[in-house]
Amino acid sequence: HFGWTWIGTVRSRSDYGNNGIAAFEEAAKQEGVCIEYSEAIFRTDPQEQFLKTIEVIKKGTARVVLAFIALGDFVPLVKLIAQHNITGLQWVGTESWITSRTLAETKEYSFLSGAVGFAVANAKLAGLHEFLVNVHPDKEPHSELFKEFWETAFQCSFRKSGSGGCTGSEKLAELQNEYTDITELRIANKVYTAVYAVAHALHNALKDFNTSKGEWSRPQKVL
């Protein structure tokens, strides 16, 4: 559509990136798009690997770069791009990072301005905010996960008393962070939909089993 027929690609070295870029390359061939280079990175790679990718991007003549990459893998790369002052590229992104507020609001990453990409549809989930702010360790006293979450959210500890200790009176509703932000529920909505799809399937299966005597109790039948 834009005449971008000479491009570079960067992907996550994972199922997400590998399968995604394979599908893209197949479509690119059909559309007459040529790929100058194809780099793969992963967040735990040594610095040398990221620097190698940076050099490939710098030396490349393609001005359009497709990043089929998970946000966690992209952030270390973006930091280096900022340090090396690589600008003038048109970035094309996947849903994993194109809607990231962290990337969009970081001044050092202004070279991403004008990036285009594909986003999972956003949604509103009724009752989610109320549920989130009413979570409390007292409701699940044996859950270490709840305690760890609470300590991280409020930077306190249940093992301390006084200054720096968690009292349990802290209020999640007063937090302003990613946990309480429900404006971006793209992935959450997919999880919500998946859970309800399974619930409806099980409900319908149970109704079906009830019409056939005793068969519903067989695990193989449920599967």
C-alpha positions in Angstrom: 0.0 0.0 0.0 2.8 2.5 0.9 5.3 1.1 -1.6 7.6 -0.3 1.1 9.2 -3.1 -0.8 12.7 -3.1 0.7 12.7 -3.8 4.4 14.5 -5.3 7.3 13.0 -7.5 10.0 13.7 -8.2 13.7 12.0 -10.9 15.6 11.9 -12.6 19.0 13.8 -15.9 18.9 10.7 -17.7 20.2 7.6 -19.4 18.9 5.9 -16.0 18.7 8.6 -14.3 16.6 9.7 -17.4 14.6 6.2 -18.4 13.5 5.1 -14.8 13.0 8.0 -13.9 10.8 7.6 -17.1 8.8 4.0 -16.2 8.0 5.1 -12.7 7.1 7.9 -13.8 4.8 5.4 -16.0 2.9 3.0 -13.1 2.5 5.9 -10.7 1.6 7.0 -12.9 -1.3 3.5 -12.9 -2.8 3.4 -9.0 -2.4 6.8 -8.5 -4.0 8.4 -7.3 -0.7 12.1 -8.0 -0.4 13.8 -8.5 2.9 17.3 -7.1 3.3 18.1 -8.7 6.7 16.3 -10.9 9.3 17.6 -10.6 12.8 16.5 -12.6 15.9 17.0 -11.6 19.5 15.8 -12.7 23.0 15.8 -10.7 26.2 18.4 -12.9 27.9 20.9 -12.7 25.0 24.3 -11.3 25.9 24.9 -7.6 25.0 27.1 -8.7 22.0 24.0 -10.2 20.3 22.0 -7.0 20.7 25.0 -5.0 19.5 25.3 -7.2 16.4 21.7 -6.6 15.6 22.2 -2.8 16.0 25.1 -2.9 13.6 23.0 -4.8 11.0 20.3 -2.2 11.3 22.8 0.7 11.0 24.6 -0.7 8.0 21.4 -1.7 6.2 19.9 0.4 3.5 16.3 -0.5 4.3 14.5 2.4 5.8 11.5 0.3 7.0 11.9 -2.2 9.8 9.3 -4.8 10.8 9.6 -5.7 14.5 7.7 -9.0 15.1 8.9 -9.0 18.6 7.6 -9.4 22.2 7.7 -6.2 24.3 10.2 -7.8 26.8 12.6 -8.6 24.0 12.1 -5.2 22.3 12.9 -2.9 25.3 16.6 -3.9 25.5 17.0 -3.3 21.8 15.2 0.0 21.9 17.5 1.2 24.7 20.5 0.5 22.6 18.9 2.1 19.5 18.5 5.3 21.6 22.1 5.2 22.8 23.4 4.7 19.2 21.1 7.5 18.0 19.6 5.5 15.1 16.8 7.6 13.6 15.1 8.0 10.3 13.5 4.5 10.3 9.9 3.6 9.7 9.0 1.0 12.3 6.2 -1.5 11.8 5.0 -3.3 14.9 3.0 -6.2 16.1 0.4 -6.1 18.8 2.9 -7.0 21.6 4.5 -3.6 21.6 2.7 -1.1 19.3 0.2 -0.1 22.0 2.8 0.1 24.8 2.4 3.2 26.9 5.9 2.8 28.3 7.5 3.0 24.8 5.2 5.9 23.7 5.8 8.0 26.8 9.6 7.6 27.0 11.2 10.7 25.4 14.4 8.8 24.5 12.3 6.6 22.3 11.0 9.4 20.1 12.5 7.7 17.1 9.5 5.4 17.3 7.2 8.3 16.4 5.1 7.4 13.4 5.4 3.7 14.0 2.4 1.8 12.6 1.2 -1.6 13.6 -1.6 -4.0 14.4 -3.4 -4.0 17.8 -5.8 -6.4 19.4 -9.2 -4.7 19.8 -9.6 -2.9 23.1 -12.6 -3.6 25.4 -14.3 -2.7 28.7 -14.8 -5.4 31.3 -17.7 -4.5 33.6 -16.8 -4.9 37.3 -13.1 -5.6 36.7 -11.9 -2.3 38.4 -14.1 -3.0 41.5 -12.7 -6.5 41.7 -9.1 -5.4 41.4 -9.2 -2.8 44.1 -11.0 -5.1 46.5 -8.3 -7.8 46.4 -6.7 -8.2 49.9 -4.3 -10.6 51.5 -6.7 -11.2 54.4 -9.1 -12.8 52.0 -6.5 -15.4 51.1 -4.3 -15.6 54.2 -2.4 -18.7 53.0 -1.5 -17.3 49.6 2.1 -16.3 49.3 1.4 -14.8 45.9 -1.1 -12.3 47.5 1.5 -11.3 50.1 4.2 -10.8 47.5 1.9 -8.8 45.3 0.9 -6.5 48.2 4.6 -6.0 49.3 5.6 -5.1 45.7 2.6 -2.8 45.2 3.2 -0.8 48.4 6.9 -1.3 48.8 6.5 -2.7 52.3 7.0 -6.0 54.2 4.8 -8.2 56.3 7.9 -9.4 58.1 8.6 -5.9 59.5 6.6 -3.8 62.0 6.6 -0.1 62.2 8.3 1.9 59.4 8.4 -0.2 56.2 6.0 -2.8 57.5 2.7 -3.7 55.7 -0.3 -3.0 57.9 -3.0 -4.3 55.5 -4.7 -0.9 55.7 -3.0 0.2 52.4 -5.6 0.9 49.7 -5.3 -0.4 46.2 -7.8 2.2 45.0 -5.3 4.9 45.7 -2.6 3.3 43.5 -1.9 4.8 40.1 0.0 2.1 38.2 -0.5 -0.6 35.6 -2.4 -2.8 38.0 -5.2 -0.3 38.5 -5.1 1.0 34.9 -8.0 -0.6 33.0 -7.9 1.6 29.9 -5.8 -1.0 28.0 -7.6 -4.4 28.3 -6.6 -5.8 24.9 -4.9 -9.0 26.1 -7.0 -9.2 29.3 -10.2 -9.3 27.1 -8.8 -12.2 25.1 -8.2 -14.1 28.4 -11.7 -13.2 29.6 -13.2 -14.4 26.3 -11.2 -17.7 26.5 -12.3 -18.4 30.0 -15.9 -17.9 29.2 -15.6 -20.0 26.0 -14.4 -22.9 28.1 -17.1 -22.3 30.8 -19.8 -22.3 28.1 -18.4 -25.4 26.5 -18.3 -27.3 29.8 -21.8 -26.1 30.7 -23.2 -27.3 27.3 -21.3 -30.6 27.7 -22.8 -31.1 31.1 -26.3 -30.5 29.8 -25.6 -33.0 27.0 -24.3 -35.6 29.4 -27.3 -35.3 31.7 -29.4 -36.6 28.9 -27.2 -39.8 28.6 -27.3 -41.8 31.8 -24.1 -41.8 33.9 -21.8 -41.1 31.0 -20.8 -37.6 32.2 -18.6 -39.0 34.9 -16.2 -40.6 32.5 -13.0 -38.4 32.1 -12.6 -39.6 28.5 -16.1 -38.4 27.7 -15.4 -35.0 29.3 -12.2 -34.6 27.3 
